[in-house]
Each structure stands twice: as C-alpha cells, then as structure tokens.
Amino acid sequence: MAKFLTTIRLAVGAIALLCVLAIAAPVSAQDRNPDGSVNPTASAVKEDQLLRELNRIQGRVTIPDTKEGVLIQPAGREWREFHQVTLYWIGAISIIGMLALLVIFYLMRGMVKIEHGRSGRTVVRFNPFERFVHWLTAACFIVLAVSGLNITFGKSLLLPLMGADAFAGWSQWGKYAHNYLSFPFTIGVVLIFLMWIGGNIPSRTDVEWVKRGGGLFGHDHPPAYRFNAGQKMIYWIVVLGGTAVAVSGYILMFPFYGGMTVAGMQLAGIVHGVVAVLFIAAMLAHIYIGTLGMEGAFEAMGTGEVDVNWAKEHHSLWLEEEARRVGGATPRATPAE
C-alpha cells in the first residue's frame, strides 16, 4: 500500500511539473514584443530584463513608422549632451578665442597701411557680378550665423535679457530666416566656387607667401597672384564649409527622406553645429582683414577698384599679368576721386 501511494505522489508531481512548464512557455513568449524589446505589459517580466531596458523608453505603435514608438534612447541622451554642453563649449572657445586673437593682433600690429601711400590711381579688381555674388552670400551668412548661434547660445544669453515672450518671437522669426535664406546662401557658395576656382588652386607661390607671413608682420610684401594663400584658404573654407553646412542643414530641414535614420539625423546635427561655429570663427578673421586689418582692402569689394600701390604691394604678380594683358599699361587705371 505504501509503495502504491508513493507511485501516485510521483505521478501527480510529474503531471504538475508538466502543467507549470506548459503555462510558463507562452508567458515567456509574451515577455517580448515582435521586435525583440521587452513587453512591459507581459504577465511575467523579470528584473534583469527591465534593467537591460533602463536606458530606453519604447512603446508599441500601430502606424507604419515604427521608430515613433521609441520615446527615449541612449543615443538621444548623448546627442542632447552634445547639443547642450559640448557644442556650447566648441562654439564659445572657437568664436571668443578668434575674437581675442584678432584684438591682440590689432593692438600689437595695428592696421596694415599702404606703405608707399595712395597713388591716386585705381585698378578694377572685381566686376559688378562678382561683388553681387559676394555680398549676397555674405549677407545671407550673417543672418544664418546670428540665427544659428541663437539656437546654441540664445537660451542662456538672451532669454534672461529679453524675457520668454520676446525671445520666443525672436527665435521663431530667426528660424524662418535661417531656413529660407539657406537657399540663396547655397546658390552663392556654388557661384563662388565656379567663379574663382581657377585662381584658387594652390601653387608654389603660396608656400613662399606663407613662409613670409603674408606681409602681416613688418614691411615685407611677398608676391601673389589675384588671390594669395590666405585668400585661397578662405575660399576653400567657404566652399567646403558652406557645402557641409548646406547639405547637413537640408537633411535636418527635410528629415528622414531617402531612408535617413535617427542616427543619421543625429550625425547631421553634429556636423552642422561643429562646422557652423568653426565657419563663423574663420569668417571673423576674413572680415577683420577686409575692414580694420588692412588699408584699402574693403574697396576691392566695396567699389570694385583698388589703389594701384595697394595692388603692387599685395598682389604684384596679378598686377603684372593684368598689365601684360592690356598691352603693358597699368590695366584700366583711373584717377582716384
């Protein structure tokens, strides 16, 4: 009798174990969504599963765009840290650092004067179309730079000064200007590339120009063609930097086109932000040289004509080429008014 009862208990135990396994199997399958993530509504979610999903908040959606079900992900936190902290410091160091260097240089060197004074004669350096393209691109760049910097620094610098309502209005109009002026800016960059590519190919003359400091120190005037090495560097910064901010900006303006992923959008944001602040810093140096830094330089893009002595000192090889082109005389020289 005792053996019979023992056999009955073993049989009942085996049946109970099979029932538990049969019930647990579908529950385990329900622990995860079809995409493999943990289903928080499952009847049995283990603690280690929840810990693995701690950095990710994801739900279920019925719309075709399944990525909309992800509310928070670790990469998103990293991008936010970059935008709010890293980019802030990159921009501050590059822009403020450039301004500081320019102020120090101006205090030490002052304006680079026309050493032999003005000759009273001018020569055409840029035609009206070239100046139009330059100023179109420059005007758009200034608005894009100001409105773009507002995205990075406005909340911490302007919001306390302007108040919430004024800052919201300013930022909204800045966004409109940033988006729409990007198109003429891009056109300007393309035209600049096509107009001046022939004169901006690096040459041996540029190496010598760099070795002699470009004439910014002392009274040295290294020879240069129409564009010296410094201007060529600015040219390529405009072309390459302008292309990078334009392409990345349009990716951000028209998100997820052409199969773009969230990671691709985040990368575009990083490229756009970093290149933009470095671009602005470089343009500050360009603006300085063209205004306070060098006597007579602004006239090249202001009126299109420069003093002959200025041309001899800063672009002597170009002036010689122009003289040969017109038959030995100073090219299109006119009395200065």
HELIX and SHEET records of a PDB file:
HELIX    1   1 ALA A    2  GLN A   30  1                                  29    
HELIX    2   2 GLU A   47  ARG A   52  1                                   6    
HELIX    3   3 THR A   66  GLY A   69  5                                   4    
HELIX    4   4 PRO A   74  GLU A   81  1                                   8    
HELIX    5   5 PHE A   82  THR A   86  3                                   5    
HELIX    6   6 LEU A   87  ARG A  109  1                                  23    
HELIX    7   7 PRO A  128  LEU A  149  1                                  22    
HELIX    8   8 ASN A  150  GLY A  154  3                                   5    
HELIX    9   9 LYS A  155  LEU A  157  1                                   3    
HELIX   10  10 LEU A  159  MET A  162  1                                   4    
HELIX   11  11 ALA A  164  TYR A  180  1                                  17    
HELIX   12  12 SER A  182  TRP A  196  1                                  15    
HELIX   13  13 ILE A  197  GLY A  199  5                                   3    
HELIX   14  14 ARG A  204  LYS A  211  1                                   8    
HELIX   15  15 GLY A  213  GLY A  215  5                                   3    
HELIX   16  16 ALA A  229  TRP A  236  1                                   8    
HELIX   17  17 ILE A  237  GLY A  241  3                                   5    
HELIX   18  18 GLY A  242  MET A  253  1                                  12    
HELIX   19  19 TYR A  257  GLY A  259  5                                   3    
HELIX   20  20 VAL A  262  TYR A  288  1                                  27    
HELIX   21  21 ILE A  289  GLY A  293  3                                   5    
HELIX   22  22 PHE A  298  GLY A  302  1                                   5    
HELIX   23  23 VAL A  308  HIS A  314  1                                   7    
HELIX   24  24 SER A  316  ARG A  325  1                                  10    
SHEET    1   A 2 ILE A  57  GLN A  58  0                                        
SHEET    2   A 2 VAL A  70  ILE A  72 -1                                        
SHEET    1   B 3 GLU A 305  ASP A 307  0                                        
SHEET    2   B 3 ARG A 121  VAL A 124 -1                                        
SHEET    3   B 3 THR A 334  PRO A 335 -1                                        
END                                                                             
